[in-house]
Amino acid sequence: MPKMKSHTGMGKRVRLTGKGKVVAQQAGLRHNLEKKPSTRTRRLSGTVQVAKADVKRIKKLLGR
């Protein structure tokens, strides 16, 4: 049986922490930034933990 290949696109979008949590960039910071308040853009700038419902699928794509 062949080896499972990891999904390289998913590897560029998320990363695993040392404890195995999946973190990703927060959505909503790509365009229309002039309209959004500075407080909102600062809040969106960091990384957040991925929703629990998506973790199993993402880890499978990463080959974990």
All heavy atoms as a GROMACS GRO file, in nm:
protein
  496
    1MET      N    1   0.085  -0.118   0.000
    1MET     CA    2   0.000   0.000   0.000
    1MET      C    3   0.089   0.125   0.000
    1MET      O    4   0.186   0.132   0.075
    1MET     CB    5  -0.088  -0.002   0.124
    1MET     CG    6  -0.197   0.099   0.121
    1MET     SD    7  -0.322   0.054   0.242
    1MET     CE    8  -0.427   0.194   0.227
    2PRO      N    9   0.056   0.225  -0.083
    2PRO     CA   10   0.142   0.343  -0.091
    2PRO      C   11   0.130   0.431   0.033
    2PRO      O   12   0.033   0.424   0.108
    2PRO     CB   13   0.089   0.416  -0.214
    2PRO     CG   14  -0.051   0.372  -0.229
    2PRO     CD   15  -0.055   0.231  -0.178
    3LYS      N   16   0.231   0.515   0.050
    3LYS     CA   17   0.230   0.608   0.163
    3LYS      C   18   0.124   0.716   0.140
    3LYS      O   19   0.094   0.751   0.027
    3LYS     CB   20   0.366   0.676   0.176
    3LYS     CG   21   0.477   0.587   0.223
    3LYS     CD   22   0.603   0.670   0.235
    3LYS     CE   23   0.717   0.584   0.283
    3LYS     NZ   24   0.840   0.665   0.294
    4MET      N   25   0.073   0.768   0.251
    4MET     CA   26  -0.021   0.881   0.243
    4MET      C   27   0.059   1.008   0.217
    4MET      O   28   0.163   1.029   0.279
    4MET     CB   29  -0.097   0.896   0.375
    4MET     CG   30  -0.204   0.792   0.397
    4MET     SD   31  -0.344   0.812   0.287
    4MET     CE   32  -0.413   0.963   0.347
    5LYS      N   33   0.011   1.089   0.125
    5LYS     CA   34   0.078   1.216   0.098
    5LYS      C   35   0.010   1.326   0.178
    5LYS      O   36  -0.113   1.331   0.186
    5LYS     CB   37   0.071   1.250  -0.051
    5LYS     CG   38   0.163   1.164  -0.136
    5LYS     CD   39   0.180   1.226  -0.273
    5LYS     CE   40   0.284   1.149  -0.351
    5LYS     NZ   41   0.305   1.208  -0.484
    6SER      N   42   0.090   1.414   0.237
    6SER     CA   43   0.032   1.525   0.310
    6SER      C   44  -0.013   1.631   0.211
    6SER      O   45   0.044   1.645   0.102
    6SER     CB   46   0.133   1.583   0.407
    6SER     OG   47   0.246   1.630   0.338
    7HIS      N   48  -0.116   1.706   0.247
    7HIS     CA   49  -0.171   1.810   0.162
    7HIS      C   50  -0.087   1.936   0.182
    7HIS      O   51  -0.097   2.003   0.284
    7HIS     CB   52  -0.316   1.835   0.203
    7HIS     CG   53  -0.394   1.915   0.105
    7HIS    ND1   54  -0.380   2.051   0.093
    7HIS    CD2   55  -0.487   1.878   0.014
    7HIS    CE1   56  -0.462   2.094  -0.001
    7HIS    NE2   57  -0.528   1.991  -0.050
    8THR      N   58  -0.003   1.969   0.083
    8THR     CA   59   0.093   2.078   0.100
    8THR      C   60   0.023   2.212   0.117
    8THR      O   61   0.073   2.300   0.187
    8THR     CB   62   0.190   2.084  -0.018
    8THR    OG1   63   0.116   2.093  -0.140
    8THR    CG2   64   0.280   1.963  -0.020
    9GLY      N   65  -0.093   2.230   0.053
    9GLY     CA   66  -0.167   2.356   0.066
    9GLY      C   67  -0.214   2.379   0.208
    9GLY      O   68  -0.210   2.491   0.259
   10MET      N   69  -0.259   2.272   0.274
   10MET     CA   70  -0.303   2.285   0.413
   10MET      C   71  -0.184   2.313   0.504
   10MET      O   72  -0.196   2.387   0.601
   10MET     CB   73  -0.376   2.157   0.457
   10MET     CG   74  -0.434   2.163   0.595
   10MET     SD   75  -0.549   2.300   0.622
   10MET     CE   76  -0.688   2.250   0.524
   11GLY      N   77  -0.069   2.256   0.472
   11GLY     CA   78   0.050   2.281   0.551
   11GLY      C   79   0.094   2.426   0.549
   11GLY      O   80   0.155   2.475   0.642
   12LYS      N   81   0.060   2.497   0.441
   12LYS     CA   82   0.094   2.639   0.432
   12LYS      C   83  -0.005   2.728   0.506
   12LYS      O   84   0.026   2.843   0.536
   12LYS     CB   85   0.098   2.681   0.285
   12LYS     CG   86   0.211   2.616   0.207
   12LYS     CD   87   0.199   2.643   0.059
   12LYS     CE   88   0.305   2.564  -0.017
   12LYS     NZ   89   0.294   2.582  -0.162
   13ARG      N   90  -0.124   2.675   0.532
   13ARG     CA   91  -0.229   2.755   0.594
   13ARG      C   92  -0.238   2.740   0.744
   13ARG      O   93  -0.283   2.831   0.813
   13ARG     CB   94  -0.365   2.719   0.532
   13ARG     CG   95  -0.382   2.773   0.392
   13ARG     CD   96  -0.501   2.710   0.322
   13ARG     NE   97  -0.530   2.776   0.197
   13ARG     CZ   98  -0.465   2.754   0.084
   13ARG    NH1   99  -0.365   2.667   0.081
   13ARG    NH2  100  -0.498   2.818  -0.026
   14VAL      N  101  -0.202   2.624   0.796
   14VAL     CA  102  -0.213   2.599   0.940
   14VAL      C  103  -0.081   2.543   0.991
   14VAL      O  104   0.002   2.496   0.913
   14VAL     CB  105  -0.327   2.499   0.973
   14VAL    CG1  106  -0.461   2.552   0.928
   14VAL    CG2  107  -0.300   2.363   0.915
   15ARG      N  108  -0.064   2.546   1.124
   15ARG     CA  109   0.051   2.480   1.183
   15ARG      C  110   0.011   2.421   1.316
   15ARG      O  111  -0.086   2.464   1.379
   15ARG     CB  112   0.169   2.574   1.198
   15ARG     CG  113   0.150   2.687   1.293
   15ARG     CD  114   0.268   2.783   1.291
   15ARG     NE  115   0.249   2.887   1.388
   15ARG     CZ  116   0.282   2.878   1.517
   15ARG    NH1  117   0.336   2.766   1.563
   15ARG    NH2  118   0.262   2.976   1.600
   16LEU      N  119   0.086   2.320   1.358
   16LEU     CA  120   0.060   2.252   1.483
   16LEU      C  121   0.150   2.308   1.592
   16LEU      O  122   0.269   2.330   1.569
   16LEU     CB  123   0.085   2.102   1.468
   16LEU     CG  124  -0.014   2.024   1.383
   16LEU    CD1  125   0.034   1.883   1.361
   16LEU    CD2  126  -0.150   2.023   1.447
   17THR      N  127   0.094   2.328   1.709
   17THR     CA  128   0.173   2.373   1.822
   17THR      C  129   0.241   2.252   1.885
   17THR      O  130   0.218   2.138   1.844
   17THR     CB  131   0.084   2.442   1.928
   17THR    OG1  132  -0.009   2.346   1.977
   17THR    CG2  133   0.011   2.561   1.869
   18GLY      N  134   0.322   2.276   1.983
   18GLY     CA  135   0.392   2.167   2.050
   18GLY      C  136   0.298   2.069   2.118
   18GLY      O  137   0.327   1.950   2.128
   19LYS      N  138   0.184   2.119   2.165
   19LYS     CA  139   0.088   2.032   2.232
   19LYS      C  140  -0.013   1.969   2.136
   19LYS      O  141  -0.104   1.899   2.178
   19LYS     CB  142   0.012   2.112   2.338
   19LYS     CG  143   0.098   2.149   2.457
   19LYS     CD  144   0.015   2.206   2.569
   19LYS     CE  145   0.100   2.227   2.692
   19LYS     NZ  146   0.020   2.272   2.806
   20GLY      N  147   0.001   1.999   2.005
   20GLY     CA  148  -0.086   1.936   1.906
   20GLY      C  149  -0.207   2.018   1.868
   20GLY      O  150  -0.293   1.968   1.794
   21LYS      N  151  -0.218   2.141   1.916
   21LYS     CA  152  -0.330   2.226   1.875
   21LYS      C  153  -0.304   2.276   1.734
   21LYS      O  154  -0.190   2.292   1.692
   21LYS     CB  155  -0.344   2.346   1.969
   21LYS     CG  156  -0.381   2.309   2.110
   21LYS     CD  157  -0.382   2.433   2.198
   21LYS     CE  158  -0.405   2.395   2.342
   21LYS     NZ  159  -0.392   2.514   2.431
   22VAL      N  160  -0.413   2.301   1.660
   22VAL     CA  161  -0.401   2.351   1.523
   22VAL      C  162  -0.433   2.500   1.526
   22VAL      O  163  -0.541   2.541   1.568
   22VAL     CB  164  -0.500   2.278   1.430
   22VAL    CG1  165  -0.483   2.326   1.287
   22VAL    CG2  166  -0.480   2.128   1.438
   23VAL      N  167  -0.338   2.583   1.482
   23VAL     CA  168  -0.358   2.727   1.480
   23VAL      C  169  -0.347   2.778   1.336
   23VAL      O  170  -0.274   2.723   1.254
   23VAL     CB  171  -0.259   2.803   1.570
   23VAL    CG1  172  -0.286   2.774   1.715
   23VAL    CG2  173  -0.117   2.772   1.534
   24ALA      N  174  -0.425   2.884   1.307
   24ALA     CA  175  -0.427   2.941   1.173
   24ALA      C  176  -0.444   3.092   1.183
   24ALA      O  177  -0.480   3.145   1.289
   24ALA     CB  178  -0.542   2.882   1.093
   25GLN      N  179  -0.418   3.159   1.074
   25GLN     CA  180  -0.439   3.303   1.066
   25GLN      C  181  -0.588   3.332   1.070
   25GLN      O  182  -0.668   3.256   1.014
   25GLN     CB  183  -0.379   3.356   0.935
   25GLN     CG  184  -0.368   3.506   0.926
   25GLN     CD  185  -0.262   3.562   1.018
   25GLN    OE1  186  -0.164   3.496   1.047
   25GLN    NE2  187  -0.283   3.682   1.064
   26GLN      N  188  -0.627   3.440   1.136
   26GLN     CA  189  -0.768   3.475   1.145
   26GLN      C  190  -0.816   3.531   1.011
   26GLN      O  191  -0.743   3.599   0.940
   26GLN     CB  192  -0.787   3.579   1.256
   26GLN     CG  193  -0.930   3.591   1.299
   26GLN     CD  194  -0.942   3.612   1.448
   26GLN    OE1  195  -0.859   3.565   1.522
   26GLN    NE2  196  -1.043   3.682   1.490
   27ALA      N  197  -0.941   3.500   0.977
   27ALA     CA  198  -0.997   3.543   0.849
   27ALA      C  199  -1.037   3.690   0.852
   27ALA      O  200  -1.060   3.747   0.959
   27ALA     CB  201  -1.118   3.458   0.816
   28GLY      N  202  -1.046   3.750   0.734
   28GLY     CA  203  -1.099   3.886   0.722
   28GLY      C  204  -0.995   3.995   0.714
   28GLY      O  205  -1.026   4.111   0.737
   29LEU      N  206  -0.870   3.961   0.679
   29LEU     CA  207  -0.764   4.063   0.677
   29LEU      C  208  -0.695   4.067   0.540
   29LEU      O  209  -0.579   4.101   0.530
   29LEU     CB  210  -0.663   4.032   0.787
   29LEU     CG  211  -0.576   4.147   0.836
   29LEU    CD1  212  -0.660   4.256   0.898
   29LEU    CD2  213  -0.475   4.098   0.937
   30ARG      N  214  -0.769   4.035   0.434
   30ARG     CA  215  -0.710   4.030   0.301
   30ARG      C  216  -0.742   4.152   0.215
   30ARG      O  217  -0.660   4.197   0.137
   30ARG     CB  218  -0.755   3.904   0.227
   30ARG     CG  219  -0.697   3.778   0.283
   30ARG     CD  220  -0.549   3.772   0.258
   30ARG     NE  221  -0.493   3.648   0.312
   30ARG     CZ  222  -0.365   3.625   0.328
   30ARG    NH1  223  -0.278   3.717   0.294
   30ARG    NH2  224  -0.322   3.512   0.377
   31HIS      N  225  -0.865   4.205   0.226
   31HIS     CA  226  -0.902   4.317   0.139
   31HIS      C  227  -1.003   4.405   0.210
   31HIS      O  228  -1.051   4.373   0.319
   31HIS     CB  229  -0.958   4.267   0.005
   31HIS     CG  230  -1.069   4.169   0.019
   31HIS    ND1  231  -1.196   4.203   0.056
   31HIS    CD2  232  -1.071   4.034   0.004
   31HIS    CE1  233  -1.272   4.095   0.060
   31HIS    NE2  234  -1.199   3.992   0.031
   32ASN      N  235  -1.035   4.520   0.149
   32ASN     CA  236  -1.126   4.621   0.204
   32ASN      C  237  -1.080   4.669   0.341
   32ASN      O  238  -1.161   4.693   0.431
   32ASN     CB  239  -1.270   4.567   0.214
   32ASN     CG  240  -1.329   4.535   0.079
   32ASN    OD1  241  -1.278   4.577  -0.023
   32ASN    ND2  242  -1.437   4.460   0.078
   33LEU      N  243  -0.949   4.686   0.357
   33LEU     CA  244  -0.896   4.724   0.487
   33LEU      C  245  -0.920   4.871   0.520
   33LEU      O  246  -0.920   4.908   0.637
   33LEU     CB  247  -0.747   4.691   0.494
   33LEU     CG  248  -0.713   4.542   0.486
   33LEU    CD1  249  -0.564   4.522   0.478
   33LEU    CD2  250  -0.771   4.467   0.603
   34GLU      N  251  -0.941   4.954   0.418
   34GLU     CA  252  -0.966   5.097   0.443
   34GLU      C  253  -1.099   5.118   0.515
   34GLU      O  254  -1.115   5.210   0.593
   34GLU     CB  255  -0.966   5.176   0.313
   34GLU     CG  256  -0.828   5.193   0.254
   34GLU     CD  257  -0.830   5.279   0.128
   34GLU    OE1  258  -0.938   5.304   0.074
   34GLU    OE2  259  -0.722   5.321   0.086
   35LYS      N  260  -1.194   5.031   0.488
   35LYS     CA  261  -1.328   5.044   0.548
   35LYS      C  262  -1.330   4.994   0.692
   35LYS      O  263  -1.414   5.036   0.771
   35LYS     CB  264  -1.430   4.963   0.468
   35LYS     CG  265  -1.451   5.012   0.328
   35LYS     CD  266  -1.550   4.923   0.256
   35LYS     CE  267  -1.571   4.970   0.114
   35LYS     NZ  268  -1.666   4.884   0.042
   36LYS      N  269  -1.241   4.902   0.725
   36LYS     CA  270  -1.244   4.840   0.857
   36LYS      C  271  -1.171   4.927   0.960
   36LYS      O  272  -1.066   4.983   0.930
   36LYS     CB  273  -1.179   4.701   0.851
   36LYS     CG  274  -1.258   4.604   0.765
   36LYS     CD  275  -1.185   4.477   0.741
   36LYS     CE  276  -1.262   4.394   0.640
   36LYS     NZ  277  -1.185   4.285   0.585
   37PRO      N  278  -1.226   4.937   1.079
   37PRO     CA  279  -1.160   5.016   1.183
   37PRO      C  280  -1.027   4.955   1.224
   37PRO      O  281  -1.007   4.833   1.214
   37PRO     CB  282  -1.257   5.010   1.301
   37PRO     CG  283  -1.383   4.952   1.250
   37PRO     CD  284  -1.352   4.880   1.124
   38SER      N  285  -0.936   5.039   1.269
   38SER     CA  286  -0.804   4.993   1.310
   38SER      C  287  -0.812   4.892   1.424
   38SER      O  288  -0.735   4.797   1.430
   38SER     CB  289  -0.718   5.109   1.354
   38SER     OG  290  -0.710   5.206   1.254
   39THR      N  291  -0.910   4.912   1.512
   39THR     CA  292  -0.925   4.818   1.624
   39THR      C  293  -0.957   4.679   1.573
   39THR      O  294  -0.907   4.579   1.625
   39THR     CB  295  -1.038   4.866   1.718
   39THR    OG1  296  -1.155   4.891   1.641
   39THR    CG2  297  -0.998   4.989   1.792
   40ARG      N  298  -1.040   4.672   1.469
   40ARG     CA  299  -1.077   4.542   1.412
   40ARG      C  300  -0.958   4.476   1.343
   40ARG      O  301  -0.934   4.357   1.360
   40ARG     CB  302  -1.192   4.562   1.315
   40ARG     CG  303  -1.246   4.433   1.256
   40ARG     CD  304  -1.375   4.462   1.182
   40ARG     NE  305  -1.413   4.353   1.097
   40ARG     CZ  306  -1.505   4.363   1.001
   40ARG    NH1  307  -1.567   4.477   0.980
   40ARG    NH2  308  -1.535   4.260   0.926
   41THR      N  309  -0.882   4.553   1.265
   41THR     CA  310  -0.768   4.494   1.195
   41THR      C  311  -0.661   4.448   1.292
   41THR      O  312  -0.595   4.347   1.270
   41THR     CB  313  -0.708   4.594   1.094
   41THR    OG1  314  -0.675   4.714   1.158
   41THR    CG2  315  -0.805   4.621   0.981
   42ARG      N  316  -0.644   4.519   1.403
   42ARG     CA  317  -0.548   4.474   1.504
   42ARG      C  318  -0.596   4.345   1.569
   42ARG      O  319  -0.516   4.256   1.598
   42ARG     CB  320  -0.528   4.582   1.610
   42ARG     CG  321  -0.434   4.692   1.566
   42ARG     CD  322  -0.384   4.772   1.684
   42ARG     NE  323  -0.491   4.832   1.762
   42ARG     CZ  324  -0.546   4.950   1.735
   42ARG    NH1  325  -0.505   5.020   1.631
   42ARG    NH2  326  -0.640   4.999   1.813
   43ARG      N  327  -0.724   4.334   1.593
   43ARG     CA  328  -0.779   4.214   1.655
   43ARG      C  329  -0.764   4.092   1.563
   43ARG      O  330  -0.743   3.980   1.609
   43ARG     CB  331  -0.928   4.236   1.689
   43ARG     CG  332  -0.996   4.117   1.755
   43ARG     CD  333  -1.138   4.148   1.793
   43ARG     NE  334  -1.220   4.193   1.684
   43ARG     CZ  335  -1.277   4.112   1.592
   43ARG    NH1  336  -1.254   3.982   1.596
   43ARG    NH2  337  -1.353   4.162   1.497
   44LEU      N  338  -0.774   4.116   1.432
   44LEU     CA  339  -0.766   4.006   1.336
   44LEU      C  340  -0.623   3.966   1.303
   44LEU      O  341  -0.602   3.868   1.232
   44LEU     CB  342  -0.838   4.047   1.206
   44LEU     CG  343  -0.988   4.068   1.214
   44LEU    CD1  344  -1.038   4.126   1.084
   44LEU    CD2  345  -1.059   3.939   1.245
   45SER      N  346  -0.524   4.040   1.351
   45SER     CA  347  -0.387   4.021   1.305
   45SER      C  348  -0.322   3.891   1.354
   45SER      O  349  -0.235   3.838   1.289
   45SER     CB  350  -0.300   4.140   1.345
   45SER     OG  351  -0.288   4.144   1.486
   46GLY      N  352  -0.362   3.840   1.468
   46GLY     CA  353  -0.293   3.724   1.525
   46GLY      C  354  -0.342   3.591   1.473
   46GLY      O  355  -0.424   3.583   1.382
   47THR      N  356  -0.291   3.485   1.533
   47THR     CA  357  -0.336   3.350   1.499
   47THR      C  358  -0.436   3.303   1.603
   47THR      O  359  -0.433   3.345   1.718
   47THR     CB  360  -0.218   3.251   1.494
   47THR    OG1  361  -0.151   3.254   1.619
   47THR    CG2  362  -0.124   3.283   1.382
   48VAL      N  363  -0.527   3.216   1.561
   48VAL     CA  364  -0.628   3.161   1.650
   48VAL      C  365  -0.632   3.010   1.637
   48VAL      O  366  -0.587   2.953   1.537
   48VAL     CB  367  -0.769   3.217   1.620
   48VAL    CG1  368  -0.779   3.362   1.661
   48VAL    CG2  369  -0.805   3.199   1.475
   49GLN      N  370  -0.688   2.947   1.738
   49GLN     CA  371  -0.704   2.803   1.735
   49GLN      C  372  -0.818   2.768   1.641
   49GLN      O  373  -0.922   2.835   1.638
   49GLN     CB  374  -0.736   2.753   1.877
   49GLN     CG  375  -0.707   2.608   1.898
   49GLN     CD  376  -0.715   2.570   2.045
   49GLN    OE1  377  -0.694   2.654   2.131
   49GLN    NE2  378  -0.746   2.446   2.071
   50VAL      N  379  -0.799   2.663   1.560
   50VAL     CA  380  -0.899   2.623   1.462
   50VAL      C  381  -1.018   2.560   1.535
   50VAL      O  382  -1.002   2.500   1.641
   50VAL     CB  383  -0.836   2.523   1.362
   50VAL    CG1  384  -0.938   2.464   1.268
   50VAL    CG2  385  -0.727   2.593   1.282
   51ALA      N  386  -1.137   2.573   1.476
   51ALA     CA  387  -1.259   2.517   1.535
   51ALA      C  388  -1.245   2.367   1.556
   51ALA      O  389  -1.186   2.296   1.474
   51ALA     CB  390  -1.378   2.546   1.445
   52LYS      N  391  -1.302   2.321   1.666
   52LYS     CA  392  -1.290   2.180   1.706
   52LYS      C  393  -1.345   2.087   1.598
   52LYS      O  394  -1.293   1.977   1.575
   52LYS     CB  395  -1.364   2.158   1.838
   52LYS     CG  396  -1.334   2.028   1.904
   52LYS     CD  397  -1.405   2.016   2.037
   52LYS     CE  398  -1.379   1.879   2.098
   52LYS     NZ  399  -1.454   1.861   2.224
   53ALA      N  400  -1.451   2.130   1.528
   53ALA     CA  401  -1.513   2.047   1.425
   53ALA      C  402  -1.420   2.022   1.306
   53ALA      O  403  -1.436   1.921   1.236
   53ALA     CB  404  -1.642   2.113   1.377
   54ASP      N  405  -1.324   2.111   1.283
   54ASP     CA  406  -1.236   2.099   1.167
   54ASP      C  407  -1.104   2.029   1.197
   54ASP      O  408  -1.031   1.992   1.105
   54ASP     CB  409  -1.204   2.238   1.112
   54ASP     CG  410  -1.329   2.311   1.065
   54ASP    OD1  411  -1.421   2.244   1.014
   54ASP    OD2  412  -1.335   2.434   1.080
   55VAL      N  413  -1.071   2.011   1.324
   55VAL     CA  414  -0.938   1.963   1.363
   55VAL      C  415  -0.909   1.824   1.307
   55VAL      O  416  -0.800   1.799   1.254
   55VAL     CB  417  -0.923   1.965   1.516
   55VAL    CG1  418  -0.797   1.892   1.559
   55VAL    CG2  419  -0.919   2.108   1.566
   56LYS      N  420  -1.005   1.733   1.315
   56LYS     CA  421  -0.983   1.595   1.269
   56LYS      C  422  -0.950   1.592   1.119
   56LYS      O  423  -0.855   1.526   1.076
   56LYS     CB  424  -1.107   1.510   1.298
   56LYS     CG  425  -1.090   1.364   1.267
   56LYS     CD  426  -1.215   1.285   1.303
   56LYS     CE  427  -1.199   1.139   1.267
   56LYS     NZ  428  -1.322   1.062   1.296
   57ARG      N  429  -1.026   1.668   1.040
   57ARG     CA  430  -1.004   1.673   0.896
   57ARG      C  431  -0.869   1.735   0.862
   57ARG      O  432  -0.796   1.685   0.775
   57ARG     CB  433  -1.117   1.754   0.832
   57ARG     CG  434  -1.107   1.772   0.682
   57ARG     CD  435  -1.230   1.841   0.629
   57ARG     NE  436  -1.259   1.964   0.698
   57ARG     CZ  437  -1.207   2.083   0.663
   57ARG    NH1  438  -1.126   2.092   0.562
   57ARG    NH2  439  -1.239   2.192   0.730
   58ILE      N  440  -0.834   1.842   0.931
   58ILE     CA  441  -0.707   1.911   0.903
   58ILE      C  442  -0.588   1.822   0.938
   58ILE      O  443  -0.492   1.813   0.862
   58ILE     CB  444  -0.701   2.044   0.981
   58ILE    CG1  445  -0.800   2.142   0.918
   58ILE    CG2  446  -0.562   2.102   0.979
   58ILE    CD1  447  -0.817   2.270   0.996
   59LYS      N  448  -0.594   1.754   1.052
   59LYS     CA  449  -0.484   1.667   1.091
   59LYS      C  450  -0.466   1.552   0.992
   59LYS      O  451  -0.355   1.509   0.963
   59LYS     CB  452  -0.505   1.613   1.232
   59LYS     CG  453  -0.473   1.716   1.338
   59LYS     CD  454  -0.466   1.654   1.476
   59LYS     CE  455  -0.422   1.757   1.578
   59LYS     NZ  456  -0.413   1.701   1.713
   60LYS      N  457  -0.578   1.504   0.936
   60LYS     CA  458  -0.571   1.398   0.835
   60LYS      C  459  -0.501   1.449   0.709
   60LYS      O  460  -0.417   1.381   0.650
   60LYS     CB  461  -0.710   1.348   0.802
   60LYS     CG  462  -0.712   1.230   0.709
   60LYS     CD  463  -0.855   1.183   0.680
   60LYS     CE  464  -0.855   1.067   0.583
   60LYS     NZ  465  -0.993   1.028   0.546
   61LEU      N  466  -0.533   1.572   0.670
   61LEU     CA  467  -0.470   1.632   0.552
   61LEU      C  468  -0.322   1.656   0.575
   61LEU      O  469  -0.242   1.649   0.481
   61LEU     CB  470  -0.540   1.763   0.515
   61LEU     CG  471  -0.678   1.752   0.453
   61LEU    CD1  472  -0.743   1.888   0.446
   61LEU    CD2  473  -0.671   1.690   0.316
   62LEU      N  474  -0.284   1.685   0.700
   62LEU     CA  475  -0.144   1.709   0.731
   62LEU      C  476  -0.065   1.579   0.745
   62LEU      O  477   0.056   1.582   0.759
   62LEU     CB  478  -0.132   1.790   0.860
   62LEU     CG  479  -0.180   1.934   0.855
   62LEU    CD1  480  -0.176   1.995   0.992
   62LEU    CD2  481  -0.099   2.016   0.757
   63GLY      N  482  -0.135   1.467   0.745
   63GLY     CA  483  -0.069   1.336   0.759
   63GLY      C  484  -0.035   1.304   0.903
   63GLY      O  485   0.061   1.235   0.932
   64ARG      N  486  -0.116   1.353   0.997
   64ARG     CA  487  -0.094   1.326   1.141
   64ARG      C  488  -0.196   1.230   1.193
   64ARG      O  489  -0.305   1.221   1.152
   64ARG     CB  490  -0.103   1.457   1.221
   64ARG     CG  491   0.006   1.556   1.184
   64ARG     CD  492   0.138   1.510   1.239
   64ARG     NE  493   0.246   1.592   1.196
   64ARG     CZ  494   0.330   1.653   1.279
   64ARG    NH1  495   0.318   1.641   1.408
   64ARG    NH2  496   0.429   1.723   1.232
   0.00000   0.00000   0.00000
